Amino acid sequence: MKKIAYIEIDTHAEIAQGFMEIMQDSDEFAVDYYFSKKIKDQIREDGENIYLSDSSMILDQLKSKKYDLVIIGTVHRYFNTFLAIVQQYNSAVIAHNLNFIQTSAFRLIRNIFKEDLIYRLKLWWKEGLVSAPEVYKKAKNLLVLDQGLATENYCFLPIFYTKNENKTENAVLTVVVPGGVSQKRRDYKKILSIIKEKENDVKKDPDAKAGQMEFVFLGKAGERELKNIIALERSLKHLTVKYFSERVSAPDFESWMQKADVLWCPVQQKTEFFSQKETYGITKMTGNIGDAITYGKLAVFPGNYPSALPFIVPEHENVIEQFQELKSRNFDFHENYGKQIVQQRLEEVLKKLIST
């Protein structure tokens, strides 16, 4: 049985959780998990193979055991530590921002002064920010979680599987917009405008069946967005909006995602990471893809979002009518993303990472 170390001491607990769930029944691989306290507190499982770690401990912890492969879940800080790991071990790094990993040391230093000055100076002086490009260059493999981003240089790591594909019978059409409610990541101005326009249409034709709709903003709303949503809610008589002023709990998130008839994901194409421009679907993955797979939901994305995935549906001009049509459309998520199927795919990838 091959031995793997999975390290997440930075950010992406949800990805670590998914990897754990897929690998827990594996007969071919034994995985040890090294989590920071922040990550460990977000993980639902507990066991002898889960170790509390941090940047000062991880090198000594890895030395105590022999691993065939070390997977690093996030390299957005602790660059000196991760550089030492990729130099010493057969390592694979999950890449979340493809332009960032190709950025030069000079540009990283220049970007320090653009925002978050104190935090970025800490990354420079104490955590080896200028080593970031070397970490990615010296890692034996770079991994991506969106098959659309896979190339000769980036290996697709399949970890998302469908947990629940049960369709609920809602009294009204329920459209869920998953993710933090911020204009930076998704076009909420457009969403609110479309809802308001539909409300006006229903006022003119009260008997319209399309009037029975509920829109759920499934994430904590930023201050500006929250004010706009509240103002919209007060003006509605025929449509309903649901929003959250605090962080959405895991049980609430799961409940609403399971209830959704369709997901609405108006992803902003352009974004930034560490003042480096990134493009969703081209250099960066959106977590909404994982949401759609996990809960077995068709998802409406902007027409310009590049994806060949069959459950990602390009947005039509009349998106409200599109939602109604999609409610009755079926896609067999379990046939394509059942747990055993994804586990087999993942194990094949892990074998290649170990053998190459």
Helices and strands as residue ranges (DSSP letters): E 2-8, H 13-23, E 29-35, H 37-40, E 50-52, H 58-63, E 69-72, H 79-88, E 91-94, G 100-102, H 105-112, H 117-125, G 129-131, H 132-138, E 141-144, G 147-149, E 154-156, E 173-178, H 188-204, G 209-211, E 213-220, H 223-235, E 240-244, H 250-259, E 262-264, E 270-273, E 276-279, H 287-295, E 299-301, E 312-314, H 319-326, H 333-337, H 339-355
